[in-house]
Amino acid sequence: MIAERILKLLDERGLTKSDLLKLTGLKKSTLYYLFSDINHMENIQLETLRPIATALGVSLDFIATGKEPSMEPQEAEKPYMLELFDSLSEENKRVAISAVEGIYLSQFGRVPERSELNKILKMN
């Protein structure tokens, strides 16, 4: 399943395994091993998948499950999180937004649009 998802993503992006090798910095032997037997891919370590996910612009969750994780916090956590955020100084709000952007980049391989952050943080 993981190998099939990666191959599909490569195809959708017009990339080859050689391109993936260049984009990830992984060793040729590592990629050869992973794609030589689909069973190898199912036992792959996250640290090997992370550069693949980043290179393909998807999250690790997507590589593993085929679904992106929800960006929405659990409903019960929203009021508490918003209360915490609202209590911050303007400077610390900027720091918090930068932290959220960094986490988002790490998880989704891109920085969120401001409208996405506004939705997450309920800011205008």
ABEGO torsion letter per residue (X at the ends): XAAAAAAAAAAAAGBBAAAAAAAAGBBAAAAAAAAABAAAAAABBAAAAAAAAAAAGBBAAAAAAGBBBBABBBAAAAAAAAAAAAABBAAAAAAAAAAAAAAAAAAAGBBBBAAAAAAAAGBX
